[in-house]
Amino acid sequence: MTTPPRTTSSPTTGGDLPPLAGGSGGPDALRPLLDVVLDALRTGALARGGPLPPGGPRHLDRSVAETVAPVIPDRGRGAREALRSLVEAFAYGAADPAHPRCAGHLHTPPLALAVAADLAASALNPSLDSWDQAPAASALEAEVSRALAAEVFPRAARPDALVTTGGTEANQLAVLLAREQHGPVRIVCGANIHHSVRRSAWLLGLPEPVTVPAPDGTTDLAALDGALTALHDGPVLVTATAGTTDAGLIDPLDGIADLCERHGAALHIDAAYGGPLLFSHCHRNLLRGLDRAHSVTLDLHKLGWQPVAAGILAVPGSARLAPLAHTADYLNPDDDTEAGLPDLLGRSPRTTRRPDILKVAVTLRALGRDGLGDLVDRTLAAARDCADLIGGRPGLELHRRPVLSTVLFRPRGASDTAVAGLRRRLLYDGRAVLGRAHADGRLWLKATLLNPHTTADDLDTLIALVEGSSTR
Ligand SMILES: *Cc1c(COP(=O)(O)O)cnc(C)c1O
């Protein structure tokens, strides 16, 4: 038997062809370009100087339009010029979640190590729709998704997880799997449910979900019991939330799981935000009952510090994923699958699919459970500090002590219109990114803290800024 010569192609360097990122020569082509990108990132961030650029959308739209024109020049401007000008404008015009006053949404500051790993994913560009496009990537995805699923379902025999584009896709898949397993399910959810669950019902042709009150921000158990008692014909899927987007609250998961058992309903828990508390020794008890769900959504591009996208749908048994089985002759013909080539199409409704698992695997290995737990603990501690600071300011009102890392507050005595105006003023001045949420019939400013580097001084500056900008 002859061994074929093992050559690694180098990027095309001949003529004026732009070099490729892969092969043994790819890194040499990339290195100088990365220098341009990194310099442009720094220059843009320095020019911005704050969490986002001042001027609001009109000003920024104009400056981006000027930078990018002509979008398709007749003669190319070359890699360096294009990278420098556009990356600089992109960085200048960013709402940068690494800035301590960028705290509006579940918009995470990604870890440098995860971004570095993502570069390798882009350079090699494996696509997870067939093994012959992603040999190591598919093996890594299988290992890491099983390990993550085992964190969620430690007592399950064959836990497994799908990698998704985020919580929205994970919730959609959870509803789809429930429909395929039980028939056209009626979703029953708290009023605190993420909007993507309602949209999933619409997308999948299911009836409008039954909504149960969540008067204090979490699903009311007596009301849920009543709703489940009233729905005695047809399959039911209860969806609960571990970490609401508006207030960072956790539904009574054990109580909800008890009710689902008693009424024979399936249970999905959306832990997009709160799921990574599993890594924290101090806080994992807040998720008691999570492993009683039939499926769980996790979003590692929130409290997992991954660049988008890094969603997970975990299930206690891989057999639950069977409804996604699908064949396309060019990707997973039966004879290939029988001969032992892994069948990847059943792991997503997408076809071409990025190896988002690489950055996740690198992060888990680099930090370990302790390192991730520490980041979770620091982030939650920053939220408690923020609440303490607000509590000490007579001009501000705190909604309640945070459970996760979301703090709702408002200038005392301000109207809802004044609260909304204050938020936009801070945005347009480029001084702070805060979110907004309704609770108890009023509009609140929302600080969603995800940056584990945030210091007490940073929080003090943010709070002082709000107090000083308030006009009632
Ligand atoms: C963020 C979030 C989602 C949606 O996740 P995406 O990654 O934005 O698709 C779903 N549910 C909850 C509770 C969330 O916080």
Ligand as a Chemical Component Dictionary entry (heavy atoms), coordinates in Angstrom:
data_LIG
# 
_chem_comp.id                   LIG 
_chem_comp.type                 NON-POLYMER 
_chem_comp.pdbx_formal_charge   0 
_chem_comp.three_letter_code    LIG 
# 
loop_
_chem_comp_atom.comp_id 
_chem_comp_atom.atom_id 
_chem_comp_atom.alt_atom_id 
_chem_comp_atom.type_symbol 
_chem_comp_atom.charge 
_chem_comp_atom.model_Cartn_x 
_chem_comp_atom.model_Cartn_y 
_chem_comp_atom.model_Cartn_z 
_chem_comp_atom.pdbx_ordinal 
LIG C1 C1 C 0 -31.634 36.239 25.659 1  
LIG C2 C2 C 0 -32.754 35.374 25.969 2  
LIG C3 C3 C 0 -33.353 34.585 24.992 3  
LIG C4 C4 C 0 -33.012 34.727 23.522 4  
LIG O1 O1 O 0 -31.723 34.359 23.263 5  
LIG P1 P1 P 0 -30.980 34.846 21.922 6  
LIG O2 O2 O 0 -29.624 34.309 22.143 7  
LIG O3 O3 O 0 -31.065 36.334 21.924 8  
LIG O4 O4 O 0 -31.686 34.237 20.776 9  
LIG C5 C5 C 0 -34.327 33.696 25.367 10 
LIG N1 N1 N 0 -34.722 33.612 26.640 11 
LIG C6 C6 C 0 -34.194 34.371 27.621 12 
LIG C7 C7 C 0 -34.676 34.214 29.031 13 
LIG C8 C8 C 0 -33.186 35.284 27.307 14 
LIG O5 O5 O 0 -32.664 36.055 28.277 15 
# 
loop_
_chem_comp_bond.comp_id 
_chem_comp_bond.atom_id_1 
_chem_comp_bond.atom_id_2 
_chem_comp_bond.value_order 
_chem_comp_bond.pdbx_ordinal 
LIG C1 C2 SING 1  
LIG C2 C3 SING 2  
LIG C2 C8 DOUB 3  
LIG C3 C4 SING 4  
LIG C3 C5 DOUB 5  
LIG C4 O1 SING 6  
LIG O1 P1 SING 7  
LIG P1 O2 DOUB 8  
LIG P1 O3 SING 9  
LIG P1 O4 SING 10 
LIG C5 N1 SING 11 
LIG N1 C6 DOUB 12 
LIG C6 C7 SING 13 
LIG C6 C8 SING 14 
LIG C8 O5 SING 15 
# 
